[in-house]
Amino acid sequence: MSKTIITYGTFDLLHIGHLSLLERARDMGDRLIVGVSTDKFNLGKGKKTFIPFEQRIELVAALKCVDVAIPEETWEQKRADIVRYGANVFVMGSDWEGRFDDLKDLCDVIYLQRTADISSTALKQAFRGLDSGHLNEVQKALGVISSILEIYK
């Protein structure tokens, strides 16, 4: 019997911590579904992203460990997605420990340890010191990374 894993995140400024979590989640099963938070949903959570949703979901979908990337538009959709995709395991980073235990009636809920010393928040704080010209260069570089990932998918 195949095992489907599902996880969610904003995945702004995609970094090695994101990749590590997604690869570890994928290693738990046969298929990995990843919900990527939309810009509108993030604004409702009080988050502003650096990379637009369309690019973030494209980056996530291009990773070889990801089988399907879907938009995450509400907190409540997780329950419906677990049923829709037949997920056996719901995975989140340890910073969310206990927050999704209410999903245990549908599937196993596992919190994975985050990668030490890396986070999108820390990267954003580092970018605050850059002027708009440098920020545009960073955005262009992320577009190039997306193209490279697509080649290796």
N, C-alpha and C positions, 0 to 999 in steps of 0.2 A: 504494500500500500504506500502511495506517495505521501510525502509530508510537505505541507505548505507553511511557510513562515511569512509573517506580515510585520512591517514596522513603519514608522512615520517619522518625519522630521522636516525642518525647513531647508537644511542642506545649503545654507548661504555660505559662500566662500568655501566651497568643497575642499576638504583637507584630509590628511592621512588618518585622522581620528574617525572621520565619517567612513572612509574606505575600510578601515579596520573593523568597525562595528558592522558594516554591511557584509563584509566577507565572513565574519564570525557568525552572523545570523544565517547567511546562506549555507554555511557548513553544517547547520543544524537540520537541514532538510533537503528536499529535491527541487524546491521552487521558492523564490523570494519575491514577494510583492512589496513595493515601497511606495507609501503615500508621501507626496511632497506638498507641503503647505502652500496654498495659493497666497498671493500678495494680499488679497482682501482678508483672508482668514488671519494672516499674520498681523495686519493692522488692527483687527479686532482683539488680538492678544497683546497689543501694544508693542509689536515688533516691526521695525522697518528693515527691509532687506536691502542689501547692496546689489545683488544680482536679481534681475526680474525672474518671475516664476517660469516663464517659457524657457529661459536658458537653464535655470536650475533643474527642471524636470528633464530637459534634454541631456544634461550632464549625468544625472543619476541613471537615466535609461541607458546611457552609453556604457555604463560599467558592466563588465562581463559577469559579475556576481548577481546582477539584478535581472530578473526575468520579466517583470512588468512594473512600470512606474505609473502611478495614478495621482490625480489631484486630490489633495485633502482640503476640504472646504468647511468642515465643521468638526467640533469635538465628537458629536454624536455619531458621525458616520462610521467610526471604528467598528461598532457592533455590527452594522449592516455589511461592512466590507469583510469582516471575519466570516460571516455566513455566505456572502456572495462568492468569495474566492475559496471557500472551504479551508480556511486557515486552521492549522492544528496548534500553532505557536504564535503568540504575540510577543515581540521583542522590542525593548526600549533601552536606552542608556541608563546607567545606575543613578543619574541625577533625577530620574523620574520615579525612583523606588517607591512602591506602594500606591502611586497615583492611578494605576490602571488595574488594580486587583479586582475591581468589579467585573472585569472581562473573564475571570476564571471560570464562570459558568459556561462559557463558550469554547475556551481553549486554554492551553497552558500559557502562563504569563511569566516571562523571564526578563530580568534586568541585567544587562551586560555592563561590566566595568568599562568606564570611559578611558580613552587614551590619555595618559598623564601629560600635562604641560601644553595642551593644544585645545583651542576652542574657537569657534567663530567670533565669540564676544571679544576674546583677546586679540584676534586679528583685526577686528573692527576698531578697537582702541588704538592699535598701532597705526591704522590708516588715518585716524583723525588728524595726525600731524602732517599729512600730505596735502599739497595743493590740488586743485581740480585737474590740472594737466597730468599730474602723476596718477591720480585716481582713474582718469580716462585710459592711461597706459595699462593699468592693472586690469580694467575691464576688457580691453583688447586682448591682453594675454590670456585671460580666462576663456575668451572665445577661441583662441588658438588651441588651448588645452582641450576644449570640447571637441574640436575637429580631430585632434590626435586620438582621443578616446574612441571616437566613432570608427576610426581606421582599425583599431585593435579589438573591436567588439566581436 
